[in-house]
């Protein structure tokens, strides 16, 4: 992509995403282009599910397949099974520079995905299914998980309707920030947040030098 | 007899079962006198012998009914006297083993029947009837609180005229005479008794040490103190034993006997109950007779010692004399201390009370700086040095090890460091060093429901991934962690181990959650100890390096809670915690803070605050104070002092206030211009902050330049105005302390006079706790160096309350009171005007002189 097209793209993206500097956006776009390049050709539609999950796993340290799938859906606003360049930058801005409110919304979106705006008991159960080690039988394991689900509901379901609304979620997380990723990791690991900006800063510099 | 019995007789220390008379020569003499008195009663005072006691004297006798002969109705298990009172009740009745006697005649006969065992019976009787006068004469005659009690009885009795009262009066008079007689006799006895003092004991032990070691020629295998710490008065016994006259404890291993644990007291040397294996505490109960000195006892206990000793005797005595001569001067001075306790029983018991008060009083411990407090400081240290072995058994073994094998340099160094640590802890500890009893739950006791719920959560902590762990941690946090049930439940189900393990993982969220819980439950002293035992502190100290500020904060706050006792503070230091905590203070300076805080982050100011909080806890040990200084803490604290956040200022000033007990700090505080900010914060609204600021000024104002600085920065006025608020006694003590020290400078006194502080101070002479009184009187003593102020004190009616304070027993207070009264007494009208020369003063001066002779800690 030649510099003019790139600059234009950066310009348009930077109108919607405020938390990145222009040079950072440029970096992200270059990164995106590298990711979608297959056999030298740029795939216009964007990053597919598998590639994205690899990124989540390798760069952001996520491990749970189901949650990575849900994160993909949360990134993919237009539901076309691909993440385009705008979705990419927008999603990463929440990931890396998101305010507390943005992250709150993002996590809730990841967790409630069946579309009714609530996190139901079944969804919680599914998300917590693999959170315990060393249970002897499946029955015992299910029981233990159900208890864990009850614990979270007791803690977060303020209106006692057996499911977690966004209001419940917001209230609980505001009270205890640790509950933001209560049903599993869906944001980059804390240590990643510290490492990435540094590596970018270098790339950013490099990009600027190239531009000059 | 009442006074003699309560005051002269040597009762065994309370706390070891029912009180009993100790078998000492003095007690034996007293009992013999009593027996003689009663035996002759029948012949000398036949009329009074028939007097029926108000209440029977009752005790468990060892006498068999069969011993009784004519004059008694004897059955198999009971005896009744034929002699009866007006109501037909027998005057003696015995139903094995209880005996009740209601007249001197019967008492006399009883002793006659008891024959050889009469000493024992008399002892049993006296032990069971701690207040015989009350029982004999009746309750209304028992106002025995003052020495004049018997006189008062007489006075009361003379008012009635009927014949029964006549007899009663005679009995009372006889008892009074007996009492006097007993007191006189015991006085003679006491004066005959050999009194050891710390110096002679120390010389003996040092000498014996020289002649101890391996080999046949030595007199002993080893001899050593149980405690390495020696107090300024030469004693090594803990303060609560010193009041019983005990000087030190030694472990002695003769060649031909087991190790002996001996108590050296001012009355002599005896075997005690030895060391209890599990705790390292000494069982103080006397287990042998009292020997006049160490050598006599050892000669009796070990034939080998006696034999080798006689060979060494010449040499030993020679050295002994040399030493004694050398030290005789100091010895004389120090003798004053033990003699203090031999004055009178009442004095001793009040002193004892006083000492206990001092140890207990939290305030007293914190107000450490002036020399007057040294007694308190020592007692605390003494206590600590005794607790130490209990805390660290390994440490103890190393310590003892070093004393016999001198080659192991490393161990010696280690032990030296330990000792230094023991001693180093400053007076200002406000910790609960006493191990609170372990409330470990019984396995099958009724457990509260929280217990099971917490157990379940701990299961999730153990067997869950990060997600489950965070949920469990958050749920655990919802319990009332301030409640002991929950705190101990977490420990008892093994939660502490898991929480501490979580700190060692990479999971930031788990660490945060775990620390949030540890921070809360570490308010409990048992939990604190467990955390240290489980090695939690080094991990937390490492977390201080974390890039996550909220983690740093939580770790520092938890350390602040845990480091409330010595061992914890030492661990923090040894793992480099002090340097890291000081580094946290630097955080507050970073002005380029992002406006948007990231997810688990917190502000730099908060980091600095938590660092200061932890340093405050740590600064209670001398070595840590030094470490803080070396790590460059003072300039950072000075910088933080310029902020206006109260919750930041309190730990900062708190730390400075603790550290100001060190000369180095006081100099630095002056150099860093800290006084200015301390003065500024005196005007704060926060009482705690005011208190700490005043306290810091109190500690620093021994220095003249500092006193001037306080004045130049306008600190005297707020101090004077704080005097008017007397509700918060801790603050009042700090403020009056600051005023006391500041008023050493004349210019400051002038200012205080301007602010009417002297009048206010006079008003504080009554109804205040001793901590406040000491400072108030100290300040008045300084003010009264000037005529004008003396006039003010006199006009406000300050002389009378000052003189009244002369009867107190707090030595620090007395020192100041005498100084103040002395200053006032320059003008005779001060005293005469108040009519005091005729009143209390001469008597009080006698009191002061007596105390002065006995000498207080220098």
HADDOCK unambig.tbl for C-alpha pairs under 7 A between the chains (distance, minus, plus):
assign (segid A and resid 100 and name CA) (segid B and resid 599 and name CA) 6.46 0.50 0.50
assign (segid A and resid 131 and name CA) (segid B and resid 464 and name CA) 5.62 0.50 0.50
assign (segid A and resid 131 and name CA) (segid B and resid 465 and name CA) 5.11 0.50 0.50
assign (segid A and resid 131 and name CA) (segid B and resid 467 and name CA) 6.41 0.50 0.50
assign (segid A and resid 131 and name CA) (segid B and resid 468 and name CA) 5.71 0.50 0.50
assign (segid A and resid 132 and name CA) (segid B and resid 463 and name CA) 5.76 0.50 0.50
assign (segid A and resid 132 and name CA) (segid B and resid 464 and name CA) 4.24 0.50 0.50
assign (segid A and resid 132 and name CA) (segid B and resid 465 and name CA) 5.94 0.50 0.50
assign (segid A and resid 132 and name CA) (segid B and resid 468 and name CA) 6.99 0.50 0.50
assign (segid A and resid 133 and name CA) (segid B and resid 463 and name CA) 5.44 0.50 0.50
assign (segid A and resid 133 and name CA) (segid B and resid 464 and name CA) 5.83 0.50 0.50
assign (segid A and resid 134 and name CA) (segid B and resid 463 and name CA) 6.86 0.50 0.50
assign (segid A and resid 152 and name CA) (segid B and resid 471 and name CA) 6.74 0.50 0.50
assign (segid A and resid 155 and name CA) (segid B and resid 475 and name CA) 6.95 0.50 0.50
assign (segid A and resid 178 and name CA) (segid B and resid 509 and name CA) 6.39 0.50 0.50
assign (segid A and resid 182 and name CA) (segid B and resid 467 and name CA) 6.23 0.50 0.50
assign (segid A and resid 182 and name CA) (segid B and resid 471 and name CA) 6.57 0.50 0.50
assign (segid A and resid 183 and name CA) (segid B and resid 467 and name CA) 6.16 0.50 0.50
assign (segid A and resid 184 and name CA) (segid B and resid 467 and name CA) 5.33 0.50 0.50
assign (segid A and resid 190 and name CA) (segid B and resid 508 and name CA) 6.96 0.50 0.50
